[in-house]
């Protein structure tokens, strides 16, 4: 053991598969992490970049599990109250129930990342860009949408009730951890909150949809306060949602190509509509 690790009171070597301190990491492939009341209270970060991002956010990380080769790089980043468990890679894989390729995991508190409501991600009456996701259930697409949201300076993401969890281990990995930093909330009343955005928050809703009423993206006005609404990969947005929106846009494409991946389409649209600062 490295001498620096030997002196750190929050770093512990773990060699027993049944060690109770590993309970949060057990069988991650087959279950979600739930708090004592049955509500999902924790999430898992995987890979060094994501875990480093978690450790940089005060109060987010509950514990860290790393292989020996990563211990001396990750452990110094952990606050004294966050235990860092160091284990052989084979033990880590057996505990987690899947191949942990990079040998770095962490468990975090969801409440430190999730916003409780739409109101919590909107403030003031200045320029605003929201990404509104309806029934996006694909793990990779959710992750990519959050990566796009970060890249294009989105102020917040609102998820419909059926959207996949952006803090799910694989989604967070695809997002490169940006779901930790882009404010998001999950709607309990999707139609009602779309109406509230328009009526109370002066947000112009723009649907990205293949609809005969859609205008080409480059000719669409760019509102000061905009909510880009995107739907599931194959089904797209329901007619009721499209009808509720103030504008409908489409990305012009070459002949013979009828659609884009939802995350790609969102990125193209956000490039035009985002009011966020980009360098």
C-alpha positions, 0 to 999 in steps of 0.5 A: 500500500502506498504510504500516502494511502496508509495515512489517510483515515478515510481509505480502506482496503477491502478483500472480503466479498461479503464486506457489509461496507460494499452493500451499495455496490452489490449486484448493480447490474440487476437493481436500482439503488433505493433508500430506506423508504423504497424511493430511489435515493442513490445513484452510481457513477462509473469511470474516473471522469464521472467520479472525479466530477462527483467528488468535486461537488460538495455533499454529492458522494456517499462513498467510492470503490476503486481498484488499487491502480486508481486509488492514489489518483482518486483518494486525494480528491475525496473529502474526509467524510467520504470513505474510499474502498480499495479492492482487487478488480475481480472482487469489484466485478463480482460485487457489482455483477458486471465488468467494471472496465475502468475500476472506478465506481462511486455512490452518490445522493440523488437529492443533491443533484435532482431538482424537486420541481420545474420552478427550481430550474427556472428563475427570473425573466431573462434569456432562457433555454430549456430542453423538454424531453417527452417519453425518451426511454432509450438509455443512450439517448438520455445520456446524449441529450444531457451531453448536448444540453451541457454543450449548448448552454441549456439552463435546464431539462424537464423530463416527462414521467416516462423518460429514462433516469438520467442518473442511471449508471449507463446514461450518466456514463454516456452523458460524461457526467453532465447530468450532474451539472445540468439542472433537471426535474421530472414532471408529474403533470406533463401537459400542465407544466407545458402550459405553465411554461407558456402562461406563467414563465413566458416560454415559447415552446418549439416542437422538433417534429416531422409535421407538415406544418413544420418550418425549416430550422434556419428560417425559424425565429429564435425566441428569448425564452425558448423550450425545445420539445423533443420526443421518442426516437421512433414515435416522435412527439404526440399530436397533442404536444405538437398542437400545444407548441407555439412553433414546429421546426424540422431539420432540412436533410438530403433526399432519401433521409427521413429522420435523425436520431433524437439526440442529433436532432436536438443538438442541431436545434439547440445550436440555433435556439440556445441563448446560453453562453458558448465559447 
